Amino acid sequence: MEQLANINSQATMYIKDFGFERWARAYSPRKRYNLTSSNIAEAMNNAFKACRELPITEVIDCIRGVLQRWFYNHRTSAGKLKSTLTTKANVNIVVKDEKARYLTVYPITYYSFLVKDGDLDGTVDLTSKTCTCREFDMDGFPSYSGEIHPVGHPHKWLVPEDIASIVVLAPVGRHLPGRP
């Protein structure tokens, strides 16, 4: 921020007014698990490429199938691990453990500690899983415990009568792919 302020103080003010939680992972209210994409829409369009020309009900079923396959594959891979962490998480922990060897830790209580590293000191609270430096807050690992079940045959769906009576017509014309 100091470097940016030296270049353009108005840009610094704009970013501060915009809110750190919108662009800085350390201040995000949600865990992001180190997943980044410059264009998530493009990534999802690529993943669902095979679904594009299908009718809408089949598109939904195709998307469900892709997500179901992803969850199954990740859950299967996770089941083969010899530890409770993923391979990448284990590597991250080894790297952090190596860096932690050079930190000085002062206990405050049984569950909170002052951690000094010379540049960025922080207070770590293990009960709330937070740290004033915000780095501890970002160390979360995703879980593939969710399940995605097929929706079944449309004839077996329980659809309320007021919804079933609505007629939805196909769109007139066809939009070409790409941005308008």
N, C-alpha and C positions, 0 to 999 in steps of 0.2 A: 504494500500500500504506500510505503514511503517513496519507493521508486516511481510509482505511478503519480503520486502527488508532486514529485519533482518535475515530471514531464507535463502533467495536465491536472491542475487542481480541480477543475470542473468535472473531469471524468471520475476522480476520486469521490467527489460529493455525489455524483449520479449513482455510483456503485453502492455507496453507503445508504443512500435513500432507497435504492432498489431492494436492499435487504440481503445480508450475507447468506441467510438460509436458502436463498434461491440459486446461488451459484457456488457456494463453498461447502464441500462435503462435510466438513467439520461442524458446520452450523445447521445442517439439514435436520428437520425434525424426524425424518425417516432414515432407516438404514439403507444404504445404497449398495453395499457389498462389493465395492470396487468394480461394478459393472458400468461401463460408459459407452456411449454411442453418439456419434456426431449427428446421426439421423435415425431415430428409432423407427419412424414410419417406413423408411427405406428397408431397414432390416426385416421388419415384419412383412412388408410386401414381398420381399424375396423368399421368406419362409413359407408364405401362403401362395406362392406363384401358381401351383397346380390347381388352386381353388378358384381362380379368377373367372373362368368362363362358365362356372356352374350356376344353377338356380340358387336363390338365397338360402333355402333350407339345406341344400347340400353344401353350400359354402360354410354355414355354421357347423355342420357335421364334420366337414373337412378340417376346420380350425380346431374343433374339439379333438379330432383324431391326432392332429399335429401336437397339441398340448399334452394329450394323454401319452403319446409316444415319448415326448421330452421328459415328462415326469417319471415315466417307467424307466427310461434309460438312466436318468440321474439317480433314481432310487436304487436301481440295480448296481450301478457303479459305486454308490455310497455303501451298499451292503457288502461289497468286496473289500472295502478298506480294512486295514488291520488296526486302525485307531479310530477314535470318534471324530477326528477332523479330516478334511479333504487333504489331498497331497499338497495343493497350493497353500492351504491354511497351515499345514505342518512346516512348509518352507518359510512362510511368513513368521511363524513362531520362532524358528531357529534363528532367523535374521534378527528379530526383535530381542531374543534372548542374548545374542552376541552383543548387541548394542547396550542392553541392560547391564551387562557386566561392568560397564564403566560409569554407571549412575550411582549416586549416593542416595540411600533411602533412609528416612528418619520416621519411625513409627509415631503416629499421633494417638491413635486408639488401636484396638485389635483389627479394625477394618479400614482405617484411613491412614494415609502415609504422605509425607512430604518427599517428593522425588526431585533431586537436584541433578541437572546435567550441564550446568554452566551457562547454556544459552536459553533454554526454555524450561524453567522450573514449574512444577505443578503439584497440586494436591489430588491424590487419587482416593476415591471412596469406593471400596469394593462392594458395599451393600447396594448402592444406587448405580454402580457400574459407570461412574463418571470421573472425569479428570478436568481440572481447570485449564489444562493445555489443549483439551478436546481430542487428543490423539487416542486416548483410551476409549472414548465414546465411539470412534469409528471402527473399532475392532469387533465386528459382528460377522458371523458366518451363516450363510443361508441354509435352510433345511428343505429337503424334498419329501416331506411327510404328507403333503397334500395329495389328494386323489381326484382324478377327473373320470367320471363315469359316462358311458354313452347315454344319450337321451332317449333311446328306444325308438320304435316304429311310430310314425305320426298317428296311426289309427289307435294306439294305446294311450295317447296323451289325454290328460284331463284338462280340457280347455273350457272355461266358462262360456255359457251360451252367448252373452253379449259380445264377447271377443270373437267367437267362432262365426257370428253372423256378419262381421265386417268383411267387405270385399276389397281386396287390395289389387289394383291393376298394375301391370308391368309398366315401367317407364317408357315414355315415348322417345324414340331415338336412342342413339348410343353415343356416349362420350368417348372420345379418343383417349388413349393412355397418355400420361404426362400432365404437366401443369398447363392450365388454360392460359 
